[in-house]
Amino acid sequence: MDSNKRKRDELVSTSEKDQIKNIKALEQAVHASQKNLNNIVTLLNIKSDSHHVNYTAIMSLYRIFSSLLALDLIKSSKEKYDIEALKVTTIELNVQDKQSILHDWLSKTYRLYIKQLLEYLQNPEVALQISALRALMNLLQKEGEFLQKRSTVYNFPNVLYYDIIETLLNSQEVSDRTIGTFAKSYVKQYSDLSYFMLKSIPKALSLTKKFDDTNFESKIAERCFVLLNSVPVMEEHDSVPESFWISLAKGFERKADLFSVGPHRKYFEEAWLSFMKLPLSDELYKQTLTMLHRSVMPGMVNPLTLMDFLSRAYDLGGPASLLALNGLFTLITKYNLTYPEFYTKLLADTFLASTHLPSYLVAAFIKRMTRLCLFGTPASVAAVLPFIYNLLKRHPSCMILIHRVEGDFDLSLDSAKEGTDTKESTTTDTIENGKIKNISASKACIMKRSEVDPFDFDEVDPAKCRAIDSSLWELHTMQNHYYTNISTLACMFNETFTKPEYVLEDFLDHTYSTLFTTETKRKIKKAPALAVEPPTLLLRNGEALSQILSFD
């Protein structure tokens, strides 16, 4: 800790040190006597290019106003001030009979300080943003405690809290780190903060209509998603967690909506529906669809209100349509939604889970998916291979596709093409204890296998494509994939099928960006050789020229 302080001191210039020293002196004078309260105006007017000076000023003011709030010298009103119109000048402090004027003056200076902190939330320096956020949240806590002492019913400083939420969402300069700090350190931890944030979000998001920049609106949506995703889901029979940022007095009657699950669920639903009206990026759209059925629906009063959002996603086609299936299926099976033509379009996992499906049908699906893996991106292959593994576990009759050896493969060809002489060599696969062994590694052999493969990729009828007569030689190709994670996944088919089924949702977040990040952060056991050893002689021992030339 001391070493960090010394490093910071080394970075501060002499002039900055003088300014910081002056700020601390002004603060100490205010603490010493109320006659020096005019120093607050001086501190409020400090504007410096130095982050160290600005930080010192806002923290000095924080300590001053914290003590004034504790002394009940500041009116903590629930009415909203016109902060933009506030202008504070010094006050004549020797007037004994005008304490109300002093209180009003201090309240105005306090609101100006709040305005200053909200501006620091938009400062390019992230450290200043987070310092301002922590100061605002601590002042919110002190305001709340002041209100609790003054009333027998529950009161929350909504005016200040809404200003914080609105600034975090709608200001361009707010950093992702600041949003993450607010979500993890405050919203996720305290029931009152999450409740009143949910209540404030629809109003704050309604202001995004004034922005003409679609990219910035997408950024607002990303911030909102982080905040909403940090709110603990409360189901109907749950109770509100006993964790409150603003502490309650012993014996306080808990009659306010904050202490009931119903209002939490109501505002949770309204906040999510407001978020879904924003322009979402493709990545955020997929993330939202992926977690709706397990992290949003259980916390909503009426999950059927998600039907429009899910229906639009389902009708888009492509990945969005597939990801919307979980949400729609949950609404149909749990909430009695009627959706035309849903079951005629339902794909993959739910349909293929039945053990009564004919082997040729499942084999056709598996074979087509493995063939598509040869042309897919690493991210798509990473999701498909575990799916194929699950299908093979559910349908043991299809294990012949990976257990088929050379003789069986030739017989299947002969039975399909009577009179045709298939002299081409295919592979030398052998089976030992249920494992594939010695699959040919040569590309030529793989090409031959694709040429004699009885599977007809262009046939649309599963009964006629002859997938059940084929083999999954494509899996071996995947074992030689350039990306190690894909090759490792493909190698799981060489082992006995004793692992439990994979949870496919764990593989849906892969992108080129995440793959690149994983590779760049991978720890290398042995550093690669980047340069040859510099020679010390003109001719090295063993070189041909050393036997011809002699320098003796």
C-alpha positions in Angstrom: 0.0 0.0 0.0 2.8 2.4 0.9 4.6 1.6 -2.3 1.5 2.5 -4.3 1.2 5.8 -2.5 4.8 6.6 -3.1 4.3 5.8 -6.9 1.3 8.2 -7.0 3.3 10.9 -5.2 6.1 10.6 -7.7 3.6 11.2 -10.5 2.3 14.4 -9.0 4.1 17.6 -9.9 5.1 20.3 -7.4 2.3 22.7 -8.5 -0.2 19.9 -8.1 1.1 19.1 -4.7 0.6 22.7 -3.7 -3.0 22.7 -5.0 -3.8 19.4 -3.2 -2.3 20.9 0.0 -4.5 24.0 -0.3 -7.6 21.8 -0.9 -6.9 19.8 2.3 -6.4 23.0 4.2 -9.8 24.4 3.0 -11.5 21.2 4.1 -9.9 21.2 7.5 -11.1 24.8 8.0 -14.7 23.8 7.3 -14.5 20.9 9.7 -13.0 23.3 12.3 -15.7 26.0 12.2 -19.0 26.7 10.4 -17.6 30.2 9.8 -15.5 28.7 7.0 -18.5 27.2 5.1 -17.8 29.5 2.3 -14.8 27.4 1.5 -17.3 24.9 0.0 -17.9 27.4 -2.9 -14.1 27.6 -3.5 -13.8 23.8 -3.6 -16.8 23.6 -6.0 -15.1 26.0 -8.4 -11.9 24.0 -8.6 -11.4 22.8 -12.2 -8.1 21.3 -13.1 -6.4 19.4 -15.9 -4.9 17.2 -13.2 -6.9 14.1 -12.2 -5.1 14.1 -8.9 -6.3 17.6 -8.0 -9.9 16.9 -9.2 -10.0 13.6 -7.2 -8.7 15.4 -4.0 -11.4 18.1 -4.4 -14.3 15.8 -4.9 -13.3 13.6 -2.0 -12.8 16.6 0.3 -16.3 17.8 -0.6 -17.6 14.3 0.0 -16.3 14.3 3.5 -17.6 17.8 4.2 -21.2 17.0 2.9 -21.2 13.7 4.7 -20.6 15.4 8.0 -23.2 18.1 7.2 -25.8 15.4 6.4 -25.0 13.7 9.7 -25.6 17.0 11.5 -29.0 17.5 9.8 -27.8 20.8 8.2 -28.8 19.8 4.7 -32.4 19.4 3.6 -32.7 16.0 1.9 -35.8 16.7 -0.2 -37.6 14.2 -2.4 -38.5 17.1 -4.7 -36.3 17.5 -7.8 -34.1 20.6 -8.0 -33.5 22.4 -11.2 -29.8 21.7 -11.1 -29.0 23.5 -14.3 -30.4 26.8 -12.9 -28.6 26.6 -9.6 -25.9 29.1 -9.0 -24.3 29.4 -5.5 -22.5 32.4 -4.1 -21.0 32.9 -0.7 -23.3 33.6 2.3 -23.1 36.0 5.2 -22.7 33.6 8.1 -22.8 36.0 11.1 -26.6 36.3 11.0 -27.9 34.3 14.0 -31.6 34.4 13.3 -31.5 33.0 9.7 -30.7 29.3 10.2 -33.3 28.4 7.5 -31.4 30.5 5.0 -28.2 28.7 5.9 -29.9 25.3 5.5 -31.3 26.3 2.1 -27.9 27.6 1.0 -26.2 24.3 2.1 -28.8 22.3 0.2 -28.1 24.2 -3.0 -24.4 23.7 -2.6 -25.0 20.1 -2.0 -27.1 19.8 -5.2 -24.3 21.5 -7.1 -21.9 19.0 -5.8 -24.2 16.2 -6.9 -24.3 17.8 -10.4 -20.5 17.8 -10.3 -20.2 14.2 -9.4 -22.7 13.3 -12.2 -20.4 15.1 -14.6 -17.4 13.2 -13.3 -19.3 10.0 -14.3 -18.6 11.1 -17.9 -15.0 12.0 -17.3 -12.5 10.3 -19.8 -10.5 9.1 -16.8 -12.1 5.8 -15.7 -10.7 6.0 -12.2 -12.4 9.3 -11.6 -15.7 7.8 -12.9 -15.6 5.0 -10.4 -14.6 7.4 -7.6 -17.5 9.7 -8.4 -19.9 6.6 -8.5 -18.8 5.4 -5.1 -19.2 9.0 -3.7 -22.7 9.2 -5.2 -23.7 5.8 -3.8 -22.4 6.7 -0.3 -24.3 10.0 -0.3 -27.4 8.1 -1.5 -27.0 5.9 1.6 -26.7 8.9 3.9 -29.7 10.6 2.3 -31.7 7.5 2.8 -30.8 7.2 6.4 -31.7 10.8 6.9 -35.2 10.2 5.4 -35.7 7.1 7.6 -35.1 9.1 10.7 -37.6 11.8 9.7 -40.5 9.4 8.8 -42.4 6.5 10.1 -43.0 5.1 6.6 -40.3 3.9 4.2 -38.7 6.5 2.0 -36.0 6.2 -0.6 -34.0 9.1 -2.2 -35.5 8.4 -5.7 -34.4 11.8 -7.2 -30.7 11.2 -6.7 -30.9 7.5 -7.6 -32.7 8.2 -10.8 -30.1 10.8 -11.8 -27.4 8.2 -11.3 -29.2 5.6 -13.4 -30.1 8.0 -16.2 -26.5 9.3 -16.4 -25.0 5.7 -16.4 -27.3 4.7 -19.2 -27.5 7.7 -21.5 -24.1 9.4 -21.3 -21.7 8.5 -24.1 -18.5 8.7 -22.1 -19.4 6.3 -19.3 -17.1 3.3 -19.4 -18.0 -0.4 -19.4 -15.9 -0.8 -16.3 -18.0 1.8 -14.4 -21.2 0.0 -15.5 -19.7 -3.3 -14.4 -18.8 -1.9 -11.0 -22.3 -0.5 -10.4 -23.9 -3.8 -11.5 -21.6 -6.1 -9.4 -20.9 -4.0 -6.3 -24.4 -2.5 -5.9 -27.3 -3.8 -7.9 -26.5 -7.4 -7.5 -25.8 -7.1 -3.8 -28.7 -5.0 -2.5 -32.4 -5.6 -2.9 -33.4 -1.9 -2.5 -31.0 -0.8 -5.2 -32.1 -3.5 -7.7 -35.8 -2.7 -7.0 -35.6 1.0 -7.6 -33.2 0.6 -10.5 -35.8 -1.6 -12.2 -38.4 1.0 -11.5 -36.3 3.8 -13.0 -35.1 2.0 -16.2 -38.3 2.4 -18.3 -38.3 6.2 -17.7 -34.5 6.5 -18.4 -34.8 4.5 -21.6 -37.6 6.6 -22.9 -35.1 9.4 -23.2 -33.1 7.5 -25.7 -35.6 8.5 -28.4 -33.8 11.9 -28.5 -30.7 10.3 -29.8 -30.4 10.0 -33.6 -27.3 7.7 -33.4 -28.3 4.1 -33.8 -24.9 2.9 -32.7 -25.1 4.8 -29.5 -28.6 3.4 -28.9 -27.1 -0.1 -29.3 -24.5 0.9 -26.7 -27.3 1.9 -24.3 -28.9 -1.5 -24.8 -25.6 -3.2 -23.9 -25.3 -1.2 -20.7 -29.0 -1.9 -19.9 -28.4 -5.7 -20.5 -25.5 -5.7 -18.0 -27.6 -4.0 -15.3 -30.7 -6.2 -15.9 -28.6 -9.3 -16.0 -27.2 -8.5 -12.5 -30.6 -8.4 -10.9 -31.3 -11.7 -9.0 -34.4 -13.4 -10.3 -37.3 -13.7 -7.8 -39.9 -16.3 -8.5 -43.5 -16.2 -7.2 -42.9 -18.1 -3.9 -39.5 -16.5 -3.1 -39.0 -13.8 -0.5 -37.1 -10.6 -0.8 -33.4 -11.0 0.3 -32.5 -9.3 3.5 -29.8 -7.1 2.1 -30.5 -3.3 1.9 -28.0 -0.5 1.0 -30.0 1.9 3.2 -30.2 0.3 6.6 -33.6 0.0 8.4 -34.2 0.8 12.1 -35.1 -2.1 14.4 -38.8 -2.7 14.5 -39.4 -0.8 11.3 -42.8 -1.9 9.8 -42.2 -3.4 6.4 -45.4 -2.4 4.6 -43.8 -0.7 1.5 -43.8 -2.5 -1.9 -40.0 -2.9 -1.6 -40.6 -5.8 0.9 -43.0 -7.8 -1.3 -42.0 -10.1 -4.2 -45.0 -9.0 -6.4 -43.8 -5.4 -7.1 -40.2 -6.7 -7.7 -41.5 -9.1 -10.4 -43.8 -6.4 -11.9 -40.9 -3.9 -12.3 -38.6 -6.7 -13.4 -41.0 -7.4 -16.3 -41.4 -3.8 -17.3 -37.7 -3.1 -17.3 -37.0 -6.1 -19.6 -39.8 -5.2 -22.0 -38.4 -1.7 -22.2 -35.0 -3.0 -23.0 -36.3 -5.2 -25.8 -37.7 -2.2 -27.6 -34.2 -0.9 -28.1 -32.1 -1.6 -31.3 -30.1 -4.6 -30.2 -26.9 -5.6 -31.9 -26.7 -9.1 -33.4 -24.5 -10.4 -30.6 -26.7 -8.9 -27.9 -29.9 -10.2 -29.6 -28.4 -13.8 -29.5 -27.3 -13.4 -25.9 -30.8 -12.2 -24.9 -32.5 -15.1 -26.7 -30.2 -17.6 -25.1 -31.0 -16.8 -21.5 -34.7 -15.7 -21.7 -36.2 -19.0 -20.8 -34.0 -19.6 -17.7 -33.1 -16.2 -16.4 -36.0 -13.9 -17.4 -39.2 -15.8 -17.7 -39.2 -17.2 -14.1 -39.0 -13.6 -12.7 -41.9 -12.2 -14.8 -45.5 -11.8 -13.7 -46.8 -12.7 -17.2 -44.1 -14.3 -19.4 -46.5 -14.3 -22.3 -45.7 -10.7 -22.9 -42.4 -12.0 -24.4 -44.4 -13.6 -27.3 -44.0 -10.6 -29.7 -40.2 -10.4 -29.1 -39.7 -14.2 -29.5 -42.1 -14.4 -32.5 -40.1 -11.7 -34.4 -36.9 -13.5 -33.6 -38.4 -16.9 -34.7 -39.6 -15.5 -38.0 -36.2 -14.0 -38.9 -34.7 -17.3 -39.7 -31.1 -18.3 -39.2 -29.4 -18.4 -35.7 -32.0 -16.1 -34.2 -34.8 -18.5 -35.1 -33.0 -21.4 -33.6 -32.2 -19.6 -30.4 -35.9 -18.4 -30.0 -37.0 -22.0 -29.9 -36.2 -22.5 -26.2 -38.2 -19.5 -25.2 -41.2 -20.3 -27.4 -41.2 -23.9 -26.4 -41.1 -22.9 -22.7 -44.1 -20.5 -23.3 -46.0 -23.3 -25.0 -45.4 -26.1 -22.5 -45.5 -24.0 -19.2 -47.6 -21.0 -20.0 -50.2 -22.4 -22.4 -49.2 -20.3 -25.4 -50.8 -21.3 -28.7 -48.4 -20.7 -31.6 -49.4 -21.7 -35.2 -47.1 -24.1 -37.1 -44.6 -24.2 -34.2 -44.4 -28.0 -34.2 -44.1 -28.2 -37.9 -41.0 -26.0 -37.7 -39.5 -27.4 -34.5 -35.8 -28.4 -35.1 -33.1 -30.6 -33.7 -32.8 -31.2 -30.0 -36.4 -31.7 -28.8 -37.5 -33.6 -31.8 -34.5 -35.9 -31.9 -34.6 -36.7 -28.2 -37.2 -39.4 -28.8 -35.7 -43.0 -28.6 -38.5 -44.3 -30.9 -37.2 -42.6 -34.0 -36.0 -44.9 -36.8 -32.2 -45.2 -37.0 -32.0 -44.2 -40.6 -33.7 -40.8 -39.8 -31.3 -40.0 -36.9 -28.3 -41.3 -39.0 -29.3 -39.0 -41.8 -29.3 -36.0 -39.5 -26.0 -36.9 -37.9 -24.3 -37.6 -41.2 -25.5 -34.3 -42.7 -24.3 -32.3 -39.6 -20.8 -33.9 -39.7 -20.5 -33.2 -43.4 -21.4 -29.6 -42.8 -18.7 -29.4 -40.1 -16.1 -29.7 -42.9 -17.2 -26.3 -44.1 -18.2 -24.6 -40.9 -16.5 -22.0 -38.8 -14.7 -23.1 -35.6 -17.5 -21.5 -33.5 -20.2 -23.5 -35.3 -18.3 -26.7 -35.2 -17.7 -26.3 -31.5 -21.5 -26.3 -31.0 -22.3 -29.1 -33.4 -19.8 -31.7 -32.2 -21.3 -32.0 -28.7 -24.8 -32.1 -30.3 -23.7 -35.1 -32.4 -22.2 -36.8 -29.3 -25.5 -36.4 -27.5 -27.4 -37.9 -30.4 -25.1 -40.9 -30.6 -25.6 -41.5 -26.8 -29.4 -41.3 -27.2 -29.5 -43.6 -30.2 -27.0 -46.5 -29.7 -28.2 -48.1 -33.0 -26.4 -45.3 -34.8 -23.0 -46.2 -33.2 -22.4 -48.3 -36.3 -21.5 -45.0 -38.1 -18.3 -44.8 -36.0 -17.8 -48.5 -35.6 -17.9 -49.5 -39.2 -14.7 -51.1 -40.5 -13.4 -51.6 -44.0 -15.2 -54.9 -44.7 -18.6 -53.6 -43.5 -18.1 -50.5 -45.6 -17.4 -52.5 -48.7 -20.3 -54.8 -48.1 -22.7 -51.8 -47.9 -21.4 -50.5 -51.2 -21.7 -54.0 -52.8 -25.3 -54.3 -51.6 -26.2 -51.0 -53.2 -24.3 -51.5 -56.4 -24.6 -55.1 -57.5 -22.1 -56.0 -60.2 -20.0 -52.9 -59.5 -16.4 -53.7 -58.7 -15.3 -51.5 -55.8 -11.5 -52.2 -55.9 -10.6 -48.8 -54.3 -9.0 -49.1 -50.8 -10.9 -47.1 -48.2 -9.4 -47.3 -44.7 -7.8 -49.5 -42.2 -10.0 -48.7 -39.2 -10.1 -51.2 -36.4 -12.2 -51.4 -33.3 -10.9 -52.2 -29.9 -13.1 -52.0 -26.8 -15.6 -49.7 -28.5 -12.9 -47.2 -29.7 -11.9 -46.1 -33.1 -8.3 -46.9 -33.7 -5.8 -46.4 -36.6 -8.0 -44.2 -38.8 -6.0 -43.3 -41.9 -4.3 -40.0 -41.6 -3.6 -39.5 -45.3 -5.6 -36.9 -47.2 -5.6 -39.1 -50.3 -7.4 -41.8 -48.3 -10.0 -39.3 -47.1 -10.6 -38.2 -50.6 -11.1 -41.8 -51.7 -13.5 -42.4 -48.8 -15.6 -39.4 -49.8 -15.7 -40.7 -53.4 -17.0 -44.1 -52.4 -19.2 -42.9 -49.5 -22.7 -44.2 -50.1 -24.3 -41.1 -48.4 -26.0 -38.9 -50.9 -25.7 -35.3 -49.6 -28.0 -33.9 -52.2 -30.9 -36.3 -51.4 -33.6 -34.5 -49.4 -35.4 -37.7 -48.3 -33.7 -39.2 -45.2 -34.9 -42.7 -46.2 -33.1 -42.5 -49.5 -29.8 -40.8 -48.7 -28.3 -44.0 -47.3 -26.6 -42.4 -44.3 -27.1 -45.5 -42.3 -24.8 -47.4 -44.8 -22.1 -44.7 -44.4 -19.6 -43.9 -41.7 -18.6 -40.7 -39.9 -15.2 -40.4 -41.5 -15.6 -36.6 -41.3 -15.0 -36.8 -37.5 -11.4 -38.0 -38.2 -10.9 -34.9 -40.4 -12.0 -32.8 -37.5 -9.4 -34.5 -35.4 -6.8 -32.8 -37.6 -8.4 -29.3 -37.4 -6.1 -26.4 -37.2 -7.8 -25.1 -34.0 -6.8 -27.3 -31.1 -10.1 -27.0 -29.2 -12.0 -28.4 -32.2 -9.5 -31.3 -32.7 -9.8 -32.1 -28.9 -13.6 -32.1 -29.1 -13.5 -34.4 -32.2 -11.2 -36.8 -30.3 -13.9 -37.5 -27.7 -15.5 -39.9 -30.3 -12.4 -42.1 -30.0 -13.3 -42.8 -26.4 -16.0 -45.0 -24.8 -19.2 -43.1 -24.5 -19.3 -42.8 -20.7 -19.5 -39.0 -20.4 -22.9 -37.5 -19.6 -24.6 -35.5 -22.3 -23.2 -32.1 -23.0 -25.2 -28.9 -22.1 -25.3 -27.3 -25.6 -25.9 -23.8 -24.2 -22.3 -23.9 -22.9 -21.0 -23.9 -26.5 -23.2 -21.2 -28.0 -21.1 -18.2 -27.0 -18.1 -19.0 -29.1 -17.1 -16.5 -31.8 -13.9 -15.7 -33.6 -13.3 -13.0 -31.0 -13.6 -15.4 -28.1 -11.4 -18.0 -29.9 -8.8 -15.3 -30.5 -8.9 -14.1 -26.9 -8.5 -17.7 -25.6 -5.5 -18.3 -27.8 -3.7 -15.1 -26.9 -4.2 -15.7 -23.2 -3.0 -19.3 -23.3 0.0 -20.0 -21.2 2.9 -21.4 -23.2 4.8 -24.1 -21.3 8.0 -23.7 -23.4 8.9 -20.4 -25.1 9.2 -20.9 -28.9 12.6 -20.4 -30.6 12.5 -17.1 -32.3 16.1 -16.9 -33.6 18.9 -19.2 -34.4 22.0 -19.2 -32.2 24.5 -16.7 -33.5 27.6 -18.4 -35.1 31.0 -18.1 -33.5 33.0 -19.4 -36.5 33.0 -18.7 -40.2 32.4 -22.4 -40.9 30.7 -24.8 -38.5 31.9 -28.3 -37.8 30.5 -30.8 -40.2 29.8 -28.4 -43.0 30.9 -29.5 -46.5 33.1 -26.4 -47.1 35.1 -27.0 -43.9 36.4 -30.2 -45.6 37.4 -28.4 -48.8 38.9 -25.2 -47.4 41.6 -24.9 -44.8 42.7 -21.8 -43.1 45.8 -23.3 -41.4 
